Each structure stands twice: as structure tokens, then as C-alpha cells.
Amino acid sequence: MSEALAAIRASGMRNVIASARALIFDVDGTLAETEEVHRRAFNEAFAQAGLDWCWDRATYRRLLRVTGGKERIRAFDEQSAAPTLTSSAVADLHRLKTARYVDLVASGGCPLRPGVAAWLQSARRRGQRLAIATTTSHGNIDALLSVALGGDWGDLFEAIVAGDDVPRKKPAPDVYLEVLARLGLAPADCIAIEDSGNGLAAASRAGIPVVITRSAYFGDDDWTGALVVVDNLLEFGP
């Protein structure tokens, strides 16, 4: 593609994004590259609990296909010859992991991805509504965004729907359907910003057009059906 044609297409996509009534953001991998922090928190929680588990990057990449932290712990345990964790033990282990994640993020080591702050600011200037649709927990969202955006970060987003707020997590469309209900908007009025195949599937099943910003763990997912796929949001910077 020539530079001139690329510029025309980029300009057209900026107009599409700017004309949406609402932008709906995923969190992990989309607003920030959080997955390595999550992986470290899992491993530190395992050590604290006396488990000899250690998730390397390849293992964690595979487990990310399972949405939800408790669900990943359960899936990994069930891969063993003799699964040992009760539902209560899984929940306790996940609480340890969440506490470690909060501590790690509080150290400031997980900034917003390039272009995210500019998108949020531009959307506010245009009067676009902002929302969050994520599999992660409210506690994890607050831990990340209170550092990245300040203590009043919640004032930016009109609707915040997390994985535990709905019956099914991504790739089911539940979080997006709930956001649409809270905003009172049709799917075509919105654009979702995602980084994973599961996220793309969830938003698409809700009928919402999707912008993909590739992240570290999902760069080679299948992006069929996305409006556009970019390495980061600076490529459009609406």
C-alpha cells in the first residue's frame, strides 16, 4: 500500500471512530500491557500458598485462552493427574493473586499503552461516551486505573462492566450486551477497542464494530471481522 493510500484509509477510519457515540474499552492488554504483571502475581501467589506451580510465558499464553483468573487456576489444576483444589481453595488462591497484582500495579510499573490517554482525552472533547467491558475484576480495574489516570478515573466512564457482573465471560457477548443496556445505545452506535480474539468474538457477537490493538500475548490471533488492526492506538490517534 502506498503512503498516500495508507493516509487516506487512516483518515477515513479516524472519521468512523470519531463519529461513534460511545467507545467501549477492554482493560487487560488494551488499556495497558498487564498480562506479565498478572503472570508474576499468579506465580507469587502460588509460592505463597506452598504450591510448586510456576507459569512460564508459554504456559500462560495457553492459559489466556481460558477467560478469568479463577477459571485459569481451575483449568491448570485439572490438567494434572490428580486435581487437588476445591472451589474454596481456588477462590482463596485467586484472592492471594489479586492482592499481589494490586501491590505490583501500585508500584507504577504498568503504564497505559501508547495512544490510550490521547484517545480518552479526544473522546471527552468530542462528547463521546466512554465505557469498559472486561473479564477482569473491579478491583483489578481500580488498581490499574487509579495509578494510571488518578483516583477519579471512574468519572471518565459511564458504564463499567466486569466479568463477575455477568453470567458468562468473553468470548460470550454478555459484558458488551450489559454495557449497551446501561448506555441505552444500539451496537452500531459504538466501537469496541480490544486486543484478543476472545474480545473480538465477544464484541462482534454483540453486534459492535471492533478496533484491534495488538498486545504482547495476542498478536497472532485471528482478526477476521475487525474494522482495523493496529499495533497501538497512536496509529489513529483520533
C-alpha positions, 0 to 999 in steps of 0.5 A: 500500500502506498503512503498516500493510500495508507493516509487516506484509509487512516483518515477515513477510519479516524472519521468512523471512530470519531463519529461513534457515540460511545467507545467501549474499552477492554482493560487487560492488554488494551488499556495497558500491557498487564498480562506479565504483571498478572503472570508474576502475581499468579506465580507469587501467589502460588509460592505463597500458598506452598504450591510448586506451580510456576507459569512460564510465558508459554504456559500462560499464553495457553492459559489466556485462552481460558477467560478469568483468573479463577477459571485459569487456576481451575483449568491448570489444576485439572490438567494434572493427574490428580486435581487437588483444589476445591472451589474454596481453595481456588477462590482463596488462591485467586484472592492471594493473586489479586492482592499481589497484582494490586501491590505490583500495579501500585508500584507504577510499573504498568503504564497505559499503552501508547495512544490510550490517554490521547484517545480518552482525552479526544473522546471527552472533547468530542462528547463521546461516551466512554465505557469498559467491558472486561473479564477482569475484576473491579478491583483489578480495574481500580488498581490499574486505573487509579495509578494510571489516570488518578483516583477519579478515573471512574468519572471518565466512564459511564458504564463499567462492566466486569466479568463477575457482573455477568453470567458468562465471560468473553468470548460470550457477548454478555459484558458488551450486551450489559454495557449497551443496556446501561448506555441505552445505545444500539451496537452500531452506535459504538466501537469496541477497542480490544486486543484478543480474539476472545474480545473480538468474538465477544464484541462482534457477537454483540453486534459492535464494530471492533478496533484491534490493538495488538498486545504482547500475548495476542498478536497472532490471533485471528482478526477476521471481522475487525474494522482495523488492526493496529499495533497501538492506538497512536496509529489513529490517534483520533 
